Amino acid sequence: AGKNAVYTKLDLGASYVVPWKWETSASLKLAYYLMNYPQNSTGRSDNNYTLTTGLSKKLSDVWSTGLLASYSTNQSNVPANTHSKFTALLSFSAATSF
């Protein structure tokens, strides 16, 4: 850690949410960040892009569900930090008052 973990970060993103079929909401998000590690011995710099899409639906007054998928790619001048990943999430949630 120490000085090799010090970084500056530029983080940008745009998202869009719209009502869709079957009383669901659809969302789309594009995000980007640039991270520079000026004190790192390798002079590391990362460019990360993420595309996320999802659906959410209210099932009842209490229950709702969501489905989310994202793809992320990180390009770095340090090969060990270059990677891509796909993520999927299915969620159920309850909202109640006490």
Backbone as ProteinMPNN parsed JSONL, in Angstrom:
{"seq_chain_A": "AGKNAVYTKLDLGASYVVPWKWETSASLKLAYYLMNYPQNSTGRSDNNYTLTTGLSKKLSDVWSTGLLASYSTNQSNVPANTHSKFTALLSFSAATSF", "coords_chain_A": {"N_chain_A": [[0.844, -1.177, 0.0], [0.605, 2.176, 0.891], [2.406, 4.825, -0.714], [2.112, 3.791, -3.288], [-0.577, 3.312, -3.559], [-1.883, 5.707, -3.749], [-4.082, 7.78, -5.554], [-5.555, 9.647, -8.318], [-8.794, 10.415, -9.544], [-11.09, 10.477, -12.205], [-14.457, 10.449, -12.769], [-17.172, 9.58, -14.696], [-20.568, 9.4, -15.825], [-23.652, 8.323, -17.325], [-27.129, 7.851, -17.243], [-30.275, 6.254, -18.024], [-33.667, 5.895, -17.416], [-36.718, 4.271, -17.931], [-40.274, 3.684, -18.166], [-41.475, 0.414, -18.97], [-42.534, -2.575, -20.726], [-45.096, -4.727, -19.272], [-45.486, -3.47, -16.801], [-42.944, -2.785, -15.83], [-39.769, -1.209, -15.079], [-37.174, -0.049, -17.091], [-33.635, 0.221, -17.326], [-30.608, 1.866, -18.324], [-27.161, 2.299, -18.29], [-24.13, 4.01, -18.825], [-20.834, 4.125, -17.921], [-17.7, 5.656, -17.057], [-14.372, 5.672, -15.908], [-11.259, 7.226, -15.109], [-8.268, 6.44, -13.684], [-5.374, 7.536, -12.177], [-2.187, 6.793, -10.877], [-0.019, 8.563, -9.544], [2.232, 8.353, -7.874], [2.94, 5.762, -7.962], [5.217, 3.113, -8.514], [5.185, 2.046, -11.055], [3.921, 3.923, -12.557], [1.194, 3.701, -13.004], [-1.864, 3.726, -14.866], [-5.311, 3.624, -15.319], [-8.096, 2.909, -17.42], [-11.497, 2.609, -17.325], [-14.476, 1.179, -18.49], [-17.957, 0.757, -18.23], [-20.956, -0.893, -18.977], [-24.276, -1.031, -18.143], [-27.388, -2.655, -17.732], [-30.836, -3.007, -16.874], [-33.846, -4.337, -15.314], [-36.731, -3.62, -13.404], [-39.386, -4.496, -11.196], [-42.396, -3.978, -9.497], [-43.892, -6.18, -7.356], [-45.886, -6.387, -5.467], [-47.548, -4.48, -2.856], [-45.57, -4.645, -1.005], [-43.41, -6.261, -1.945], [-40.733, -6.319, -4.376], [-38.855, -6.862, -7.398], [-35.75, -7.306, -9.179], [-33.607, -7.332, -12.068], [-30.368, -7.335, -13.184], [-27.685, -6.624, -15.367], [-24.267, -6.353, -16.216], [-21.376, -5.246, -18.023], [-17.966, -4.879, -17.804], [-14.887, -3.326, -18.564], [-11.467, -2.979, -18.002], [-8.723, -1.176, -18.861], [-5.302, -1.067, -18.556], [-2.01, 0.328, -18.133], [-0.445, -1.378, -16.823], [-0.124, -4.658, -17.226], [-1.134, -6.701, -15.478], [-3.313, -5.522, -14.32], [-5.218, -5.245, -16.251], [-8.366, -6.183, -17.306], [-11.548, -7.821, -17.915], [-15.037, -8.135, -17.143], [-18.155, -9.813, -16.613], [-21.234, -9.287, -15.054], [-24.081, -10.465, -13.318], [-27.195, -9.964, -11.694], [-29.827, -10.934, -9.648], [-32.493, -9.765, -7.832], [-34.543, -9.56, -4.872], [-36.723, -7.643, -2.955], [-38.089, -6.209, 0.044], [-40.335, -3.779, 1.276], [-41.284, -2.15, 4.096], [-42.957, -0.688, 6.928], [-42.378, 0.244, 10.351]], "CA_chain_A": [[0.0, 0.0, 0.0], [1.409, 3.385, 0.96], [2.355, 5.767, -1.842], [1.685, 3.1, -4.502], [-2.036, 3.257, -3.594], [-2.422, 7.062, -3.892], [-4.555, 7.953, -6.926], [-6.538, 10.653, -8.689], [-9.84, 9.719, -10.295], [-12.134, 11.181, -12.938], [-15.559, 9.494, -12.849], [-18.282, 10.111, -15.491], [-21.594, 8.411, -16.108], [-24.963, 8.776, -17.785], [-28.102, 6.762, -17.145], [-31.606, 6.508, -18.554], [-34.67, 4.988, -16.857], [-37.976, 4.465, -18.646], [-41.276, 2.623, -17.982], [-41.406, -0.54, -20.071], [-43.621, -3.558, -20.795], [-45.496, -5.527, -18.102], [-45.344, -2.636, -15.605], [-41.553, -2.787, -15.357], [-38.92, -0.079, -15.427], [-35.922, -0.467, -17.714], [-32.572, 1.205, -17.132], [-29.374, 1.705, -19.08], [-26.142, 3.211, -17.773], [-22.773, 3.933, -19.356], [-19.944, 4.794, -16.971], [-16.281, 5.669, -17.388], [-13.472, 6.368, -14.99], [-9.818, 7.247, -15.357], [-7.525, 6.496, -12.432], [-3.924, 7.663, -12.301], [-1.442, 6.558, -9.643], [1.177, 9.333, -9.861], [3.381, 7.974, -7.052], [3.173, 4.334, -8.138], [6.514, 2.85, -9.152], [4.968, 1.702, -12.465], [3.213, 5.01, -13.235], [-0.05, 3.05, -13.426], [-3.021, 4.497, -15.308], [-6.401, 2.722, -15.691], [-9.305, 3.402, -18.078], [-12.528, 1.606, -17.094], [-15.771, 1.42, -19.096], [-18.965, -0.2, -17.782], [-22.297, -0.777, -19.531], [-25.203, -1.73, -17.254], [-28.795, -2.613, -18.103], [-31.622, -3.689, -15.856], [-35.301, -4.263, -15.242], [-37.269, -3.736, -12.052], [-40.841, -4.649, -11.202], [-43.075, -4.057, -8.215], [-44.726, -7.378, -7.353], [-47.018, -6.11, -4.575], [-47.281, -3.288, -2.053], [-44.38, -4.895, -0.181], [-42.321, -6.936, -2.654], [-40.306, -5.951, -5.724], [-37.742, -7.675, -7.902], [-34.927, -6.652, -10.183], [-32.628, -8.114, -12.82], [-29.335, -6.396, -13.615], [-26.525, -7.218, -16.033], [-23.279, -5.338, -16.59], [-20.096, -5.662, -18.599], [-16.953, -3.889, -17.455], [-13.539, -3.596, -19.054], [-10.455, -2.095, -17.441], [-7.468, -1.174, -19.612], [-4.257, -0.481, -17.732], [-0.657, 0.197, -18.67], [0.143, -2.491, -16.069], [-0.903, -5.79, -17.742], [-1.813, -7.453, -14.422], [-4.529, -4.807, -13.949], [-6.131, -5.221, -17.386], [-9.324, -7.282, -17.172], [-12.946, -7.595, -18.26], [-15.909, -9.04, -16.399], [-19.596, -9.756, -16.791], [-21.898, -9.485, -13.775], [-25.536, -10.548, -13.362], [-27.766, -9.911, -10.353], [-31.272, -11.068, -9.478], [-32.76, -9.328, -6.462], [-35.892, -9.448, -4.323], [-36.665, -6.762, -1.797], [-39.335, -5.914, 0.739], [-40.404, -2.456, 1.881], [-42.316, -2.121, 5.116], [-42.715, 0.305, 7.98], [-42.513, -0.287, 11.712]], "C_chain_A": [[0.888, 1.238, 0.0], [1.276, 4.246, -0.271], [1.94, 5.101, -3.151], [0.163, 3.049, -4.645], [-2.676, 4.643, -3.721], [-2.854, 7.259, -5.35], [-5.396, 9.208, -7.066], [-7.545, 9.96, -9.602], [-10.799, 10.707, -10.935], [-13.228, 10.16, -13.192], [-16.731, 10.151, -13.568], [-19.317, 9.019, -15.731], [-22.873, 9.067, -16.588], [-25.915, 7.596, -17.717], [-29.467, 7.232, -17.655], [-32.541, 5.455, -17.98], [-36.002, 5.308, -17.518], [-38.966, 3.357, -18.261], [-41.254, 1.706, -19.208], [-42.584, -1.503, -19.992], [-43.888, -4.206, -19.432], [-45.273, -4.791, -16.776], [-43.95, -2.738, -14.976], [-40.899, -1.453, -15.704], [-37.627, -0.633, -15.996], [-34.886, 0.63, -17.499], [-31.35, 0.84, -17.967], [-28.383, 2.731, -18.552], [-24.815, 2.94, -18.455], [-21.896, 4.743, -18.414], [-18.496, 4.665, -17.438], [-15.523, 6.263, -16.208], [-12.029, 6.197, -15.424], [-9.146, 7.382, -14.001], [-6.036, 6.546, -12.745], [-3.299, 7.499, -10.923], [-0.09, 7.251, -9.802], [2.42, 8.927, -9.065], [3.717, 6.487, -7.166], [4.47, 4.114, -8.9], [6.378, 2.494, -10.632], [4.323, 2.843, -13.245], [1.862, 4.555, -13.748], [-1.143, 4.051, -13.786], [-4.076, 3.512, -15.821], [-7.533, 3.492, -16.363], [-10.354, 2.303, -17.966], [-13.84, 2.07, -17.71], [-16.735, 0.35, -18.601], [-20.303, 0.133, -18.431], [-23.216, -1.638, -18.667], [-26.615, -1.575, -17.775], [-29.59, -3.4, -17.067], [-33.107, -3.494, -16.021], [-35.701, -4.343, -13.779], [-38.789, -3.764, -12.125], [-41.352, -4.726, -9.776], [-44.036, -5.235, -8.277], [-45.987, -7.191, -6.512], [-46.716, -4.818, -3.833], [-45.991, -3.421, -1.252], [-43.185, -5.358, -1.012], [-42.032, -6.335, -4.028], [-39.105, -6.819, -6.105], [-36.974, -6.89, -8.964], [-33.968, -7.628, -10.837], [-31.653, -7.115, -13.426], [-28.206, -7.165, -14.281], [-25.559, -6.099, -16.403], [-22.033, -5.994, -17.163], [-19.114, -4.53, -18.34], [-15.616, -4.303, -18.042], [-12.59, -2.54, -18.513], [-9.169, -2.26, -18.244], [-6.425, -0.432, -18.788], [-2.916, -0.602, -18.433], [0.154, -0.825, -17.88], [-0.68, -3.731, -16.437], [-1.669, -6.575, -16.672], [-3.129, -6.795, -14.001], [-5.496, -4.625, -15.116], [-7.046, -6.434, -17.283], [-10.693, -6.843, -17.679], [-13.787, -8.544, -17.433], [-17.366, -8.771, -16.738], [-20.221, -10.065, -15.438], [-23.402, -9.537, -13.999], [-26.058, -10.616, -11.933], [-29.279, -10.039, -10.44], [-31.566, -10.709, -8.035], [-34.255, -9.367, -6.15], [-35.786, -8.554, -3.109], [-38.068, -6.526, -1.239], [-39.244, -4.527, 1.348], [-41.574, -2.449, 2.851], [-41.996, -1.038, 6.133], [-42.97, -0.337, 9.337], [-43.329, 0.646, 12.555]], "O_chain_A": [[1.817, 1.338, -0.801], [0.184, 4.396, -0.82], [1.457, 5.788, -4.05], [-0.341, 2.774, -5.734], [-3.901, 4.741, -3.794], [-2.099, 6.948, -6.272], [-5.885, 9.763, -6.083], [-7.198, 9.037, -10.339], [-11.261, 11.651, -10.294], [-12.963, 9.108, -13.772], [-17.238, 11.173, -13.106], [-18.97, 7.842, -15.827], [-23.139, 10.231, -16.287], [-25.558, 6.477, -18.085], [-29.762, 8.425, -17.707], [-32.25, 4.26, -18.045], [-36.372, 6.475, -17.651], [-38.556, 2.216, -18.049], [-41.042, 2.159, -20.333], [-43.535, -1.253, -19.252], [-43.021, -4.229, -18.559], [-44.92, -5.399, -15.766], [-43.804, -2.773, -13.754], [-41.412, -0.68, -16.513], [-37.052, -1.574, -15.45], [-35.215, 1.816, -17.49], [-31.099, -0.327, -18.269], [-28.727, 3.901, -18.385], [-24.422, 1.789, -18.641], [-22.178, 5.91, -18.141], [-18.12, 3.707, -18.114], [-15.97, 7.228, -15.588], [-11.636, 5.189, -16.011], [-9.419, 8.323, -13.256], [-5.51, 5.71, -13.48], [-3.819, 8.005, -9.929], [0.892, 6.6, -10.158], [3.542, 9.133, -9.528], [4.665, 6.011, -6.543], [4.779, 4.857, -9.832], [7.341, 2.622, -11.388], [4.186, 2.752, -14.465], [1.43, 4.983, -14.819], [-1.328, 5.07, -13.12], [-3.775, 2.662, -16.66], [-7.889, 4.589, -15.932], [-10.141, 1.192, -18.45], [-14.273, 3.202, -17.492], [-16.384, -0.829, -18.553], [-20.734, 1.286, -18.438], [-22.966, -2.829, -18.479], [-27.005, -0.492, -18.212], [-29.079, -4.341, -16.46], [-33.568, -2.621, -16.755], [-35.072, -5.06, -13.001], [-39.398, -3.142, -12.996], [-40.805, -5.454, -8.948], [-44.9, -5.286, -9.152], [-47.031, -7.77, -6.812], [-45.741, -4.134, -4.144], [-45.391, -2.418, -0.866], [-42.067, -4.89, -0.8], [-42.936, -5.905, -4.744], [-38.444, -7.416, -5.256], [-37.488, -5.943, -9.559], [-33.568, -8.624, -10.235], [-32.058, -6.166, -14.097], [-27.815, -8.234, -13.812], [-25.976, -5.029, -16.848], [-21.689, -7.129, -16.833], [-19.401, -3.367, -18.624], [-15.253, -5.479, -18.023], [-12.883, -1.345, -18.562], [-8.597, -3.348, -18.301], [-6.648, 0.706, -18.374], [-2.702, -1.516, -19.23], [1.303, -1.108, -18.219], [-1.826, -3.849, -16.002], [-2.762, -7.069, -16.95], [-3.972, -7.448, -13.388], [-6.495, -3.919, -14.979], [-6.579, -7.569, -17.185], [-10.959, -5.653, -17.848], [-13.331, -9.625, -17.058], [-17.75, -7.658, -17.098], [-19.795, -10.993, -14.751], [-23.944, -8.75, -14.776], [-25.446, -11.242, -11.068], [-29.929, -9.336, -11.214], [-30.97, -11.27, -7.116], [-35.103, -9.228, -7.032], [-34.855, -8.692, -2.315], [-39.073, -6.628, -1.942], [-38.201, -4.141, 1.876], [-42.714, -2.712, 2.469], [-40.873, -0.535, 6.179], [-43.687, -1.331, 9.448], [-43.556, 0.375, 13.734]]}, "name": "protein", "num_of_chains": 1, "seq": "AGKNAVYTKLDLGASYVVPWKWETSASLKLAYYLMNYPQNSTGRSDNNYTLTTGLSKKLSDVWSTGLLASYSTNQSNVPANTHSKFTALLSFSAATSF"}
